[in-house]
Amino acid sequence: MSTARNTQRLAIWLWTAVTLSLLAWILVGYPWPVCVIAVLPLLAPLNGLIKGRRYTYAWATLFAIPYLAFALTELLVNPSARWVASISLFLVFGWFCTMVFFLRASPAHRE
């Protein structure tokens, strides 16, 4: 199996883990509607991630930045949520790096 295909599978797995980690914020006291609303934007790139579209992987990296900022902020200022914040930060950073690796490993369309 190619490196691009393996990276794509890892990116989809990490997308799922990031989504679940955002829902885990309910455990530290965040209201469930806030957690569900935080997950909704992550549904936008899902179709392109599954189909392996390079353009989707390129703009989906921008989706990870607010989640990185949120997790880092909560890690620093909210002692009761540090365990969820550290897990979320690790997963979002991994998802971001995996999408970048996919872009590097997959062939670009040239016409």
C-alpha positions in Angstrom: 0.0 0.0 0.0 1.3 3.5 -0.8 2.4 6.0 1.7 -0.3 8.4 0.6 -3.1 5.8 1.2 -1.7 5.0 4.7 -1.5 8.6 5.6 -5.1 9.1 4.3 -6.3 6.4 6.6 -4.4 7.8 9.6 -5.9 11.3 8.9 -9.4 9.9 8.8 -8.8 7.9 12.0 -7.4 11.1 13.7 -10.3 13.1 12.4 -12.6 10.7 14.3 -10.5 10.9 17.4 -10.5 14.7 17.3 -14.3 14.6 17.0 -14.7 12.3 19.9 -12.2 14.3 22.0 -14.3 17.4 21.4 -17.3 15.6 22.7 -15.3 14.5 25.7 -15.3 18.1 26.9 -18.8 17.3 28.3 -17.0 15.3 31.0 -15.2 18.4 32.4 -18.3 20.6 32.6 -18.8 22.1 29.1 -22.5 22.1 28.1 -23.3 19.4 25.5 -24.7 21.9 23.0 -21.4 23.8 22.9 -19.5 20.5 22.3 -21.9 19.5 19.5 -21.6 22.9 17.9 -17.8 22.7 18.1 -17.9 19.4 16.2 -20.2 20.6 13.4 -17.5 22.5 11.4 -15.4 19.3 11.3 -18.1 17.7 9.2 -17.3 20.0 6.3 -14.0 18.3 5.1 -15.1 14.8 5.8 -16.2 13.9 2.3 -13.0 15.2 0.7 -10.9 13.4 3.4 -12.5 10.1 2.6 -12.1 10.6 -1.1 -8.5 11.7 -0.8 -8.9 15.1 -2.4 -5.7 17.1 -2.1 -7.6 20.4 -2.2 -9.6 19.3 0.8 -6.6 18.3 2.7 -5.0 21.7 2.0 -7.9 23.7 3.4 -8.7 21.3 6.2 -5.4 22.1 7.8 -6.8 25.6 8.4 -9.7 24.0 10.3 -7.3 22.5 12.8 -5.8 25.9 13.9 -8.8 27.1 16.0 -9.0 23.7 17.7 -5.2 23.8 18.4 -5.6 27.3 19.9 -8.6 26.2 22.1 -6.9 23.1 23.4 -3.7 25.0 24.2 -5.6 27.8 25.9 -7.5 25.3 28.0 -4.4 23.4 28.8 -2.8 26.5 30.2 -5.7 28.2 32.1 -8.1 25.5 33.1 -6.6 23.0 35.7 -9.7 20.9 35.8 -9.7 20.3 32.1 -6.0 19.7 31.6 -6.4 16.0 30.9 -8.9 16.5 28.1 -7.0 19.5 26.8 -3.8 17.6 26.5 -5.5 14.7 24.7 -7.3 17.1 22.4 -4.1 19.0 21.7 -2.2 15.9 20.9 -4.9 14.6 18.6 -5.4 17.9 16.7 -1.7 18.4 16.2 -1.4 14.8 14.9 -4.3 15.4 12.6 -2.8 18.6 11.3 0.6 16.9 10.7 -1.0 13.9 9.0 -2.8 16.1 6.6 0.4 17.9 5.7 2.2 14.5 5.3 -0.6 13.4 3.0 -0.1 16.5 0.8 3.6 15.8 0.7 3.1 12.0 -0.1 0.3 12.3 -2.7 1.1 13.2 -6.3 0.0 16.7 -7.4 -2.2 16.9 -10.5 -0.3 18.7 -13.2 -1.8 19.6 -16.5 
